């Protein structure tokens, strides 16, 4: 089983997403949603969301762990 380390901030973001603290988010932001939140303060679906929640990974780890 492959593993990678996450910091405390990512852990708390994961927990908050799981328990719907960041509603309407159900997962970390996609690139498109990230830029919409930064520039327009809303998600692609038009729902207001004021700050970006993202998982920061190196490209190597992203390619290793991405879901299909």
N, CA, C and O atoms as a Tripos MOL2 file, in Angstrom:
@<TRIPOS>MOLECULE
protein
  272   271    68     0     0
PROTEIN
NO_CHARGES

@<TRIPOS>ATOM
      1 N           0.8310   -1.1700    0.0000 N.3       1 UNK1
      2 CA          0.0000    0.0000    0.0000 C.3       1 UNK1
      3 C           0.8880    1.2500    0.0000 C.2       1 UNK1
      4 O           1.7980    1.3760    0.8190 O.2       1 UNK1
      5 N           0.6120    2.1650   -0.9240 N.am      2 UNK2
      6 CA          1.3520    3.4160   -1.0180 C.3       2 UNK2
      7 C           0.8330    4.4020    0.0300 C.2       2 UNK2
      8 O          -0.3580    4.4140    0.3410 O.2       2 UNK2
      9 N           1.7180    5.2150    0.5630 N.am      3 UNK3
     10 CA          1.3450    6.2060    1.5580 C.3       3 UNK3
     11 C           1.9950    7.5400    1.2300 C.2       3 UNK3
     12 O           3.0300    7.5990    0.5660 O.2       3 UNK3
     13 N           1.3740    8.5990    1.7020 N.am      4 UNK4
     14 CA          2.0210    9.8990    1.6880 C.3       4 UNK4
     15 C           1.5830   10.6610    2.9200 C.2       4 UNK4
     16 O           0.5260   10.3810    3.4860 O.2       4 UNK4
     17 N           2.3830   11.6180    3.3370 N.am      5 UNK5
     18 CA          2.1010   12.3720    4.5530 C.3       5 UNK5
     19 C           1.2810   13.6080    4.2170 C.2       5 UNK5
     20 O           1.4690   14.2410    3.1790 O.2       5 UNK5
     21 N           0.3690   13.9320    5.1240 N.am      6 UNK6
     22 CA         -0.3800   15.1780    5.0120 C.3       6 UNK6
     23 C          -0.1640   15.9760    6.2920 C.2       6 UNK6
     24 O           0.1330   15.4120    7.3450 O.2       6 UNK6
     25 N          -0.3140   17.2720    6.1930 N.am      7 UNK7
     26 CA         -0.1330   18.0940    7.3860 C.3       7 UNK7
     27 C          -1.4620   18.2530    8.1320 C.2       7 UNK7
     28 O          -2.5020   17.7700    7.6840 O.2       7 UNK7
     29 N          -1.4050   18.9240    9.2540 N.am      8 UNK8
     30 CA         -2.5780   19.0810   10.1100 C.3       8 UNK8
     31 C          -3.6910   19.8410    9.4010 C.2       8 UNK8
     32 O          -4.8640   19.4940    9.5400 O.2       8 UNK8
     33 N          -3.3360   20.8670    8.6480 N.am      9 UNK9
     34 CA         -4.3420   21.6620    7.9310 C.3       9 UNK9
     35 C          -5.1180   20.8060    6.9330 C.2       9 UNK9
     36 O          -6.3420   20.9170    6.8540 O.2       9 UNK9
     37 N          -4.4350   19.9610    6.1750 N.am     10 UNK10
     38 CA         -5.1030   19.0830    5.2130 C.3      10 UNK10
     39 C          -5.9980   18.0870    5.9480 C.2      10 UNK10
     40 O          -7.1090   17.8000    5.5020 O.2      10 UNK10
     41 N          -5.5190   17.5690    7.0570 N.am     11 UNK11
     42 CA         -6.3270   16.6410    7.8550 C.3      11 UNK11
     43 C          -7.6160   17.3060    8.3260 C.2      11 UNK11
     44 O          -8.6940   16.7230    8.2070 O.2      11 UNK11
     45 N          -7.5130   18.5100    8.8540 N.am     12 UNK12
     46 CA         -8.7250   19.1840    9.3210 C.3      12 UNK12
     47 C          -9.6520   19.5450    8.1580 C.2      12 UNK12
     48 O         -10.8730   19.5130    8.3150 O.2      12 UNK12
     49 N          -9.0960   19.8840    7.0010 N.am     13 UNK13
     50 CA         -9.9340   20.1390    5.8240 C.3      13 UNK13
     51 C         -10.6860   18.8670    5.4160 C.2      13 UNK13
     52 O         -11.8730   18.9210    5.0960 O.2      13 UNK13
     53 N          -9.9980   17.7360    5.4300 N.am     14 UNK14
     54 CA        -10.6400   16.4500    5.1080 C.3      14 UNK14
     55 C         -11.7880   16.1500    6.0760 C.2      14 UNK14
     56 O         -12.8760   15.7570    5.6580 O.2      14 UNK14
     57 N         -11.5370   16.3370    7.3390 N.am     15 UNK15
     58 CA        -12.5650   16.0820    8.3570 C.3      15 UNK15
     59 C         -13.7480   17.0280    8.1520 C.2      15 UNK15
     60 O         -14.9030   16.6060    8.2200 O.2      15 UNK15
     61 N         -13.4610   18.2930    7.9030 N.am     16 UNK16
     62 CA        -14.5320   19.2680    7.7040 C.3      16 UNK16
     63 C         -15.3410   18.9900    6.4460 C.2      16 UNK16
     64 O         -16.5540   19.1980    6.4390 O.2      16 UNK16
     65 N         -14.7020   18.5290    5.3930 N.am     17 UNK17
     66 CA        -15.4440   18.1420    4.1860 C.3      17 UNK17
     67 C         -16.3430   16.9500    4.4970 C.2      17 UNK17
     68 O         -17.5100   16.9240    4.1060 O.2      17 UNK17
     69 N         -15.7970   15.9740    5.1970 N.am     18 UNK18
     70 CA        -16.5700   14.7800    5.5330 C.3      18 UNK18
     71 C         -17.8210   15.1140    6.3550 C.2      18 UNK18
     72 O         -18.8980   14.5750    6.1010 O.2      18 UNK18
     73 N         -17.6750   15.9920    7.3240 N.am     19 UNK19
     74 CA        -18.7980   16.3350    8.2050 C.3      19 UNK19
     75 C         -19.6080   17.5390    7.7050 C.2      19 UNK19
     76 O         -20.3890   18.1260    8.4530 O.2      19 UNK19
     77 N         -19.4100   17.8980    6.4270 N.am     20 UNK20
     78 CA        -20.1820   18.9370    5.7410 C.3      20 UNK20
     79 C         -20.0700   20.3210    6.3820 C.2      20 UNK20
     80 O         -20.9810   21.1400    6.2660 O.2      20 UNK20
     81 N         -18.9570   20.5750    7.0530 N.am     21 UNK21
     82 CA        -18.6980   21.9050    7.5930 C.3      21 UNK21
     83 C         -18.5170   22.8970    6.4430 C.2      21 UNK21
     84 O         -18.8870   24.0650    6.5610 O.2      21 UNK21
     85 N         -17.9490   22.4280    5.3320 N.am     22 UNK22
     86 CA        -17.7050   23.2740    4.1660 C.3      22 UNK22
     87 C         -18.8100   23.1390    3.1200 C.2      22 UNK22
     88 O         -18.5560   23.3150    1.9280 O.2      22 UNK22
     89 N         -20.0320   22.8280    3.5550 N.am     23 UNK23
     90 CA        -21.1390   22.7010    2.6200 C.3      23 UNK23
     91 C         -21.2170   23.9650    1.7610 C.2      23 UNK23
     92 O         -21.1600   25.0630    2.3140 O.2      23 UNK23
     93 N         -21.3400   23.8630    0.4710 N.am     24 UNK24
     94 CA        -21.7740   22.7520   -0.3580 C.3      24 UNK24
     95 C         -20.6470   21.8620   -0.9070 C.2      24 UNK24
     96 O         -20.8970   21.0420   -1.7900 O.2      24 UNK24
     97 N         -19.4100   22.0080   -0.3990 N.am     25 UNK25
     98 CA        -18.3190   21.1560   -0.8960 C.3      25 UNK25
     99 C         -18.5190   19.7140   -0.4690 C.2      25 UNK25
    100 O         -18.9330   19.4280    0.6540 O.2      25 UNK25
    101 N         -18.2130   18.8070   -1.3980 N.am     26 UNK26
    102 CA        -18.2450   17.3760   -1.1010 C.3      26 UNK26
    103 C         -16.8660   16.7570   -1.2790 C.2      26 UNK26
    104 O         -16.6460   15.5950   -0.9380 O.2      26 UNK26
    105 N         -15.9310   17.5540   -1.8210 N.am     27 UNK27
    106 CA        -14.5550   17.1050   -2.0610 C.3      27 UNK27
    107 C         -13.6920   18.3440   -2.2040 C.2      27 UNK27
    108 O         -14.2020   19.4640   -2.2300 O.2      27 UNK27
    109 N         -12.3940   18.1450   -2.2970 N.am     28 UNK28
    110 CA        -11.5080   19.2650   -2.5380 C.3      28 UNK28
    111 C         -11.8470   19.8890   -3.8940 C.2      28 UNK28
    112 O         -12.3610   19.2130   -4.7840 O.2      28 UNK28
    113 N         -11.5580   21.1710   -4.0400 N.am     29 UNK29
    114 CA        -11.9140   21.8850   -5.2610 C.3      29 UNK29
    115 C         -11.1280   21.3940   -6.4720 C.2      29 UNK29
    116 O          -9.9430   21.0720   -6.3760 O.2      29 UNK29
    117 N         -11.8140   21.3440   -7.6120 N.am     30 UNK30
    118 CA        -11.1390   21.1010   -8.8800 C.3      30 UNK30
    119 C         -10.4340   22.3970   -9.2780 C.2      30 UNK30
    120 O         -10.6380   23.4330   -8.6450 O.2      30 UNK30
    121 N          -9.6250   22.3450  -10.2980 N.am     31 UNK31
    122 CA         -8.9260   23.5460  -10.7590 C.3      31 UNK31
    123 C          -9.9170   24.6250  -11.1930 C.2      31 UNK31
    124 O          -9.7480   25.7960  -10.8560 O.2      31 UNK31
    125 N         -10.9530   24.2310  -11.9420 N.am     32 UNK32
    126 CA        -11.9610   25.2010  -12.3890 C.3      32 UNK32
    127 C         -12.6820   25.8480  -11.2080 C.2      32 UNK32
    128 O         -12.8480   27.0670  -11.1690 O.2      32 UNK32
    129 N         -13.1110   25.0290  -10.2460 N.am     33 UNK33
    130 CA        -13.7830   25.5680   -9.0630 C.3      33 UNK33
    131 C         -12.8350   26.4610   -8.2580 C.2      33 UNK33
    132 O         -13.2510   27.4900   -7.7260 O.2      33 UNK33
    133 N         -11.5840   26.0730   -8.1710 N.am     34 UNK34
    134 CA        -10.5930   26.8610   -7.4380 C.3      34 UNK34
    135 C         -10.5400   28.2860   -7.9970 C.2      34 UNK34
    136 O         -10.6130   29.2550   -7.2410 O.2      34 UNK34
    137 N         -10.4150   28.4080   -9.3150 N.am     35 UNK35
    138 CA        -10.3300   29.7410   -9.9150 C.3      35 UNK35
    139 C         -11.6490   30.5030   -9.8070 C.2      35 UNK35
    140 O         -11.6370   31.7230   -9.6370 O.2      35 UNK35
    141 N         -12.7720   29.8180   -9.9010 N.am     36 UNK36
    142 CA        -14.0610   30.4820   -9.7030 C.3      36 UNK36
    143 C         -14.1760   31.0440   -8.2870 C.2      36 UNK36
    144 O         -14.6590   32.1610   -8.0990 O.2      36 UNK36
    145 N         -13.7350   30.2760   -7.2960 N.am     37 UNK37
    146 CA        -13.7960   30.7320   -5.9090 C.3      37 UNK37
    147 C         -12.8600   31.9280   -5.7030 C.2      37 UNK37
    148 O         -13.2210   32.8900   -5.0250 O.2      37 UNK37
    149 N         -11.6740   31.8690   -6.2790 N.am     38 UNK38
    150 CA        -10.7090   32.9640   -6.1310 C.3      38 UNK38
    151 C         -11.2490   34.2560   -6.7370 C.2      38 UNK38
    152 O         -11.1970   35.3080   -6.1000 O.2      38 UNK38
    153 N         -11.7680   34.1850   -7.9650 N.am     39 UNK39
    154 CA        -12.1500   35.3960   -8.6910 C.3      39 UNK39
    155 C         -13.6130   35.7980   -8.5510 C.2      39 UNK39
    156 O         -13.9360   36.9830   -8.6330 O.2      39 UNK39
    157 N         -14.5050   34.8240   -8.3400 N.am     40 UNK40
    158 CA        -15.9380   35.1340   -8.3250 C.3      40 UNK40
    159 C         -16.6260   34.8200   -7.0000 C.2      40 UNK40
    160 O         -17.7960   35.1540   -6.8120 O.2      40 UNK40
    161 N         -15.9000   34.1770   -6.0800 N.am     41 UNK41
    162 CA        -16.4640   33.7750   -4.7770 C.3      41 UNK41
    163 C         -17.6440   32.8230   -4.9160 C.2      41 UNK41
    164 O         -18.5680   32.8470   -4.1030 O.2      41 UNK41
    165 N         -17.6100   31.9850   -5.9490 N.am     42 UNK42
    166 CA        -18.6460   30.9620   -6.0930 C.3      42 UNK42
    167 C         -18.0950   29.7640   -6.8520 C.2      42 UNK42
    168 O         -17.0880   29.8570   -7.5540 O.2      42 UNK42
    169 N         -18.7800   28.6390   -6.6920 N.am     43 UNK43
    170 CA        -18.4040   27.4000   -7.3750 C.3      43 UNK43
    171 C         -18.9180   27.4340   -8.8070 C.2      43 UNK43
    172 O         -19.7110   28.3040   -9.1670 O.2      43 UNK43
    173 N         -18.4620   26.4810   -9.6270 N.am     44 UNK44
    174 CA        -18.9320   26.4020  -11.0200 C.3      44 UNK44
    175 C         -20.4460   26.2790  -11.0980 C.2      44 UNK44
    176 O         -21.0600   26.7780  -12.0420 O.2      44 UNK44
    177 N         -21.0560   25.6210  -10.1190 N.am     45 UNK45
    178 CA        -22.5130   25.4370  -10.1360 C.3      45 UNK45
    179 C         -23.2650   26.6910   -9.6830 C.2      45 UNK45
    180 O         -24.4930   26.6760   -9.6070 O.2      45 UNK45
    181 N         -22.5370   27.7850   -9.3810 N.am     46 UNK46
    182 CA        -23.1550   29.0480   -9.0230 C.3      46 UNK46
    183 C         -23.3710   29.2680   -7.5350 C.2      46 UNK46
    184 O         -23.7790   30.3540   -7.1240 O.2      46 UNK46
    185 N         -23.1020   28.2440   -6.7140 N.am     47 UNK47
    186 CA        -23.2970   28.3870   -5.2690 C.3      47 UNK47
    187 C         -22.1520   29.1970   -4.6590 C.2      47 UNK47
    188 O         -20.9840   29.0030   -4.9970 O.2      47 UNK47
    189 N         -22.5120   30.1070   -3.7550 N.am     48 UNK48
    190 CA        -21.5320   30.9540   -3.0830 C.3      48 UNK48
    191 C         -20.5710   30.1050   -2.2610 C.2      48 UNK48
    192 O         -20.9880   29.2120   -1.5230 O.2      48 UNK48
    193 N         -19.2810   30.3930   -2.3980 N.am     49 UNK49
    194 CA        -18.2630   29.7770   -1.5560 C.3      49 UNK49
    195 C         -17.0800   30.7320   -1.5020 C.2      49 UNK49
    196 O         -16.4610   30.9890   -2.5350 O.2      49 UNK49
    197 N         -16.7410   31.2730   -0.3150 N.am     50 UNK50
    198 CA        -15.8170   32.4050   -0.2380 C.3      50 UNK50
    199 C         -14.3180   32.1040   -0.1800 C.2      50 UNK50
    200 O         -13.5120   33.0110   -0.3870 O.2      50 UNK50
    201 N         -13.9230   30.8600    0.0930 N.am     51 UNK51
    202 CA        -12.4890   30.6050    0.2090 C.3      51 UNK51
    203 C         -12.1390   29.2370   -0.3650 C.2      51 UNK51
    204 O         -12.9370   28.3040   -0.2780 O.2      51 UNK51
    205 N         -10.9410   29.1120   -0.9570 N.am     52 UNK52
    206 CA        -10.5660   27.8490   -1.6030 C.3      52 UNK52
    207 C         -10.1380   26.7810   -0.5930 C.2      52 UNK52
    208 O          -9.3980   27.0550    0.3520 O.2      52 UNK52
    209 N         -10.6130   25.5840   -0.8150 N.am     53 UNK53
    210 CA        -10.2150   24.4130   -0.0370 C.3      53 UNK53
    211 C          -9.5870   23.4450   -1.0390 C.2      53 UNK53
    212 O         -10.2770   22.9210   -1.9140 O.2      53 UNK53
    213 N          -8.2960   23.2080   -0.9130 N.am     54 UNK54
    214 CA         -7.6180   22.3710   -1.9020 C.3      54 UNK54
    215 C          -6.5920   21.4680   -1.2380 C.2      54 UNK54
    216 O          -6.0980   21.7510   -0.1460 O.2      54 UNK54
    217 N          -6.2910   20.3950   -1.9110 N.am     55 UNK55
    218 CA         -5.2760   19.4420   -1.4660 C.3      55 UNK55
    219 C          -4.0140   19.7170   -2.2640 C.2      55 UNK55
    220 O          -4.0030   19.5810   -3.4870 O.2      55 UNK55
    221 N          -2.9810   20.0930   -1.5910 N.am     56 UNK56
    222 CA         -1.7230   20.4180   -2.2540 C.3      56 UNK56
    223 C          -0.8450   19.1700   -2.3210 C.2      56 UNK56
    224 O          -0.4010   18.6480   -1.2990 O.2      56 UNK56
    225 N          -0.6070   18.7080   -3.5430 N.am     57 UNK57
    226 CA          0.2560   17.5480   -3.7850 C.3      57 UNK57
    227 C           1.2560   17.8840   -4.8690 C.2      57 UNK57
    228 O           0.9890   18.7080   -5.7440 O.2      57 UNK57
    229 N           2.4090   17.2400   -4.8060 N.am     58 UNK58
    230 CA          3.3470   17.3710   -5.9130 C.3      58 UNK58
    231 C           2.7570   16.6420   -7.1220 C.2      58 UNK58
    232 O           1.9070   15.7640   -6.9690 O.2      58 UNK58
    233 N           3.2030   17.0020   -8.2970 N.am     59 UNK59
    234 CA          2.7100   16.3510   -9.5120 C.3      59 UNK59
    235 C           3.0020   14.8460   -9.4630 C.2      59 UNK59
    236 O           2.1910   14.0390   -9.9160 O.2      59 UNK59
    237 N           4.1400   14.4810   -8.9220 N.am     60 UNK60
    238 CA          4.5140   13.0660   -8.7960 C.3      60 UNK60
    239 C           3.4990   12.3200   -7.9290 C.2      60 UNK60
    240 O           3.0150   11.2560   -8.3130 O.2      60 UNK60
    241 N           3.1780   12.8800   -6.7570 N.am     61 UNK61
    242 CA          2.2100   12.2210   -5.8750 C.3      61 UNK61
    243 C           0.8120   12.2380   -6.4720 C.2      61 UNK61
    244 O           0.0700   11.2650   -6.3310 O.2      61 UNK61
    245 N           0.4420   13.3230   -7.1340 N.am     62 UNK62
    246 CA         -0.8730   13.3870   -7.7710 C.3      62 UNK62
    247 C          -1.0290   12.2570   -8.7810 C.2      62 UNK62
    248 O          -2.0280   11.5380   -8.7670 O.2      62 UNK62
    249 N          -0.0470   12.1030   -9.6490 N.am     63 UNK63
    250 CA         -0.1250   11.0460  -10.6700 C.3      63 UNK63
    251 C          -0.1090    9.6610  -10.0600 C.2      63 UNK63
    252 O          -0.6760    8.7230  -10.6200 O.2      63 UNK63
    253 N           0.5350    9.5310   -8.9230 N.am     64 UNK64
    254 CA          0.6110    8.2450   -8.2330 C.3      64 UNK64
    255 C          -0.7150    7.8690   -7.5730 C.2      64 UNK64
    256 O          -1.0750    6.6920   -7.5450 O.2      64 UNK64
    257 N          -1.4430    8.8520   -7.0410 N.am     65 UNK65
    258 CA         -2.6150    8.5880   -6.2300 C.3      65 UNK65
    259 C          -3.9400    9.0080   -6.8380 C.2      65 UNK65
    260 O          -4.9820    8.7960   -6.2170 O.2      65 UNK65
    261 N          -3.9430    9.5920   -8.0230 N.am     66 UNK66
    262 CA         -5.2110   10.0800   -8.5730 C.3      66 UNK66
    263 C          -6.1880    8.9400   -8.7960 C.2      66 UNK66
    264 O          -5.8060    7.8110   -9.1050 O.2      66 UNK66
    265 N          -7.4470    9.2660   -8.6340 N.am     67 UNK67
    266 CA         -8.5250    8.2730   -8.8060 C.3      67 UNK67
    267 C          -9.0460    8.3440  -10.2240 C.2      67 UNK67
    268 O          -9.1070    9.4160  -10.8270 O.2      67 UNK67
    269 N          -9.4150    7.2050  -10.7430 N.am     68 UNK68
    270 CA         -9.9350    7.1640  -12.1080 C.3      68 UNK68
    271 C         -11.4310    7.2230  -12.0990 C.2      68 UNK68
    272 O         -12.0560    7.2000  -13.1600 O.2      68 UNK68
@<TRIPOS>BOND
     1     1     2 1
     2     2     3 1
     3     3     4 2
     4     3     5 am
     5     5     6 1
     6     6     7 1
     7     7     8 2
     8     7     9 am
     9     9    10 1
    10    10    11 1
    11    11    12 2
    12    11    13 am
    13    13    14 1
    14    14    15 1
    15    15    16 2
    16    15    17 am
    17    17    18 1
    18    18    19 1
    19    19    20 2
    20    19    21 am
    21    21    22 1
    22    22    23 1
    23    23    24 2
    24    23    25 am
    25    25    26 1
    26    26    27 1
    27    27    28 2
    28    27    29 am
    29    29    30 1
    30    30    31 1
    31    31    32 2
    32    31    33 am
    33    33    34 1
    34    34    35 1
    35    35    36 2
    36    35    37 am
    37    37    38 1
    38    38    39 1
    39    39    40 2
    40    39    41 am
    41    41    42 1
    42    42    43 1
    43    43    44 2
    44    43    45 am
    45    45    46 1
    46    46    47 1
    47    47    48 2
    48    47    49 am
    49    49    50 1
    50    50    51 1
    51    51    52 2
    52    51    53 am
    53    53    54 1
    54    54    55 1
    55    55    56 2
    56    55    57 am
    57    57    58 1
    58    58    59 1
    59    59    60 2
    60    59    61 am
    61    61    62 1
    62    62    63 1
    63    63    64 2
    64    63    65 am
    65    65    66 1
    66    66    67 1
    67    67    68 2
    68    67    69 am
    69    69    70 1
    70    70    71 1
    71    71    72 2
    72    71    73 am
    73    73    74 1
    74    74    75 1
    75    75    76 2
    76    75    77 am
    77    77    78 1
    78    78    79 1
    79    79    80 2
    80    79    81 am
    81    81    82 1
    82    82    83 1
    83    83    84 2
    84    83    85 am
    85    85    86 1
    86    86    87 1
    87    87    88 2
    88    87    89 am
    89    89    90 1
    90    90    91 1
    91    91    92 2
    92    91    93 am
    93    93    94 1
    94    94    95 1
    95    95    96 2
    96    95    97 am
    97    97    98 1
    98    98    99 1
    99    99   100 2
   100    99   101 am
   101   101   102 1
   102   102   103 1
   103   103   104 2
   104   103   105 am
   105   105   106 1
   106   106   107 1
   107   107   108 2
   108   107   109 am
   109   109   110 1
   110   110   111 1
   111   111   112 2
   112   111   113 am
   113   113   114 1
   114   114   115 1
   115   115   116 2
   116   115   117 am
   117   117   118 1
   118   118   119 1
   119   119   120 2
   120   119   121 am
   121   121   122 1
   122   122   123 1
   123   123   124 2
   124   123   125 am
   125   125   126 1
   126   126   127 1
   127   127   128 2
   128   127   129 am
   129   129   130 1
   130   130   131 1
   131   131   132 2
   132   131   133 am
   133   133   134 1
   134   134   135 1
   135   135   136 2
   136   135   137 am
   137   137   138 1
   138   138   139 1
   139   139   140 2
   140   139   141 am
   141   141   142 1
   142   142   143 1
   143   143   144 2
   144   143   145 am
   145   145   146 1
   146   146   147 1
   147   147   148 2
   148   147   149 am
   149   149   150 1
   150   150   151 1
   151   151   152 2
   152   151   153 am
   153   153   154 1
   154   154   155 1
   155   155   156 2
   156   155   157 am
   157   157   158 1
   158   158   159 1
   159   159   160 2
   160   159   161 am
   161   161   162 1
   162   162   163 1
   163   163   164 2
   164   163   165 am
   165   165   166 1
   166   166   167 1
   167   167   168 2
   168   167   169 am
   169   169   170 1
   170   170   171 1
   171   171   172 2
   172   171   173 am
   173   173   174 1
   174   174   175 1
   175   175   176 2
   176   175   177 am
   177   177   178 1
   178   178   179 1
   179   179   180 2
   180   179   181 am
   181   181   182 1
   182   182   183 1
   183   183   184 2
   184   183   185 am
   185   185   186 1
   186   186   187 1
   187   187   188 2
   188   187   189 am
   189   189   190 1
   190   190   191 1
   191   191   192 2
   192   191   193 am
   193   193   194 1
   194   194   195 1
   195   195   196 2
   196   195   197 am
   197   197   198 1
   198   198   199 1
   199   199   200 2
   200   199   201 am
   201   201   202 1
   202   202   203 1
   203   203   204 2
   204   203   205 am
   205   205   206 1
   206   206   207 1
   207   207   208 2
   208   207   209 am
   209   209   210 1
   210   210   211 1
   211   211   212 2
   212   211   213 am
   213   213   214 1
   214   214   215 1
   215   215   216 2
   216   215   217 am
   217   217   218 1
   218   218   219 1
   219   219   220 2
   220   219   221 am
   221   221   222 1
   222   222   223 1
   223   223   224 2
   224   223   225 am
   225   225   226 1
   226   226   227 1
   227   227   228 2
   228   227   229 am
   229   229   230 1
   230   230   231 1
   231   231   232 2
   232   231   233 am
   233   233   234 1
   234   234   235 1
   235   235   236 2
   236   235   237 am
   237   237   238 1
   238   238   239 1
   239   239   240 2
   240   239   241 am
   241   241   242 1
   242   242   243 1
   243   243   244 2
   244   243   245 am
   245   245   246 1
   246   246   247 1
   247   247   248 2
   248   247   249 am
   249   249   250 1
   250   250   251 1
   251   251   252 2
   252   251   253 am
   253   253   254 1
   254   254   255 1
   255   255   256 2
   256   255   257 am
   257   257   258 1
   258   258   259 1
   259   259   260 2
   260   259   261 am
   261   261   262 1
   262   262   263 1
   263   263   264 2
   264   263   265 am
   265   265   266 1
   266   266   267 1
   267   267   268 2
   268   267   269 am
   269   269   270 1
   270   270   271 1
   271   271   272 2
@<TRIPOS>SUBSTRUCTURE
     1 UNK1         2 RESIDUE 1 A UNK
     2 UNK2         6 RESIDUE 1 A UNK
     3 UNK3        10 RESIDUE 1 A UNK
     4 UNK4        14 RESIDUE 1 A UNK
     5 UNK5        18 RESIDUE 1 A UNK
     6 UNK6        22 RESIDUE 1 A UNK
     7 UNK7        26 RESIDUE 1 A UNK
     8 UNK8        30 RESIDUE 1 A UNK
     9 UNK9        34 RESIDUE 1 A UNK
    10 UNK10       38 RESIDUE 1 A UNK
    11 UNK11       42 RESIDUE 1 A UNK
    12 UNK12       46 RESIDUE 1 A UNK
    13 UNK13       50 RESIDUE 1 A UNK
    14 UNK14       54 RESIDUE 1 A UNK
    15 UNK15       58 RESIDUE 1 A UNK
    16 UNK16       62 RESIDUE 1 A UNK
    17 UNK17       66 RESIDUE 1 A UNK
    18 UNK18       70 RESIDUE 1 A UNK
    19 UNK19       74 RESIDUE 1 A UNK
    20 UNK20       78 RESIDUE 1 A UNK
    21 UNK21       82 RESIDUE 1 A UNK
    22 UNK22       86 RESIDUE 1 A UNK
    23 UNK23       90 RESIDUE 1 A UNK
    24 UNK24       94 RESIDUE 1 A UNK
    25 UNK25       98 RESIDUE 1 A UNK
    26 UNK26      102 RESIDUE 1 A UNK
    27 UNK27      106 RESIDUE 1 A UNK
    28 UNK28      110 RESIDUE 1 A UNK
    29 UNK29      114 RESIDUE 1 A UNK
    30 UNK30      118 RESIDUE 1 A UNK
    31 UNK31      122 RESIDUE 1 A UNK
    32 UNK32      126 RESIDUE 1 A UNK
    33 UNK33      130 RESIDUE 1 A UNK
    34 UNK34      134 RESIDUE 1 A UNK
    35 UNK35      138 RESIDUE 1 A UNK
    36 UNK36      142 RESIDUE 1 A UNK
    37 UNK37      146 RESIDUE 1 A UNK
    38 UNK38      150 RESIDUE 1 A UNK
    39 UNK39      154 RESIDUE 1 A UNK
    40 UNK40      158 RESIDUE 1 A UNK
    41 UNK41      162 RESIDUE 1 A UNK
    42 UNK42      166 RESIDUE 1 A UNK
    43 UNK43      170 RESIDUE 1 A UNK
    44 UNK44      174 RESIDUE 1 A UNK
    45 UNK45      178 RESIDUE 1 A UNK
    46 UNK46      182 RESIDUE 1 A UNK
    47 UNK47      186 RESIDUE 1 A UNK
    48 UNK48      190 RESIDUE 1 A UNK
    49 UNK49      194 RESIDUE 1 A UNK
    50 UNK50      198 RESIDUE 1 A UNK
    51 UNK51      202 RESIDUE 1 A UNK
    52 UNK52      206 RESIDUE 1 A UNK
    53 UNK53      210 RESIDUE 1 A UNK
    54 UNK54      214 RESIDUE 1 A UNK
    55 UNK55      218 RESIDUE 1 A UNK
    56 UNK56      222 RESIDUE 1 A UNK
    57 UNK57      226 RESIDUE 1 A UNK
    58 UNK58      230 RESIDUE 1 A UNK
    59 UNK59      234 RESIDUE 1 A UNK
    60 UNK60      238 RESIDUE 1 A UNK
    61 UNK61      242 RESIDUE 1 A UNK
    62 UNK62      246 RESIDUE 1 A UNK
    63 UNK63      250 RESIDUE 1 A UNK
    64 UNK64      254 RESIDUE 1 A UNK
    65 UNK65      258 RESIDUE 1 A UNK
    66 UNK66      262 RESIDUE 1 A UNK
    67 UNK67      266 RESIDUE 1 A UNK
    68 UNK68      270 RESIDUE 1 A UNK
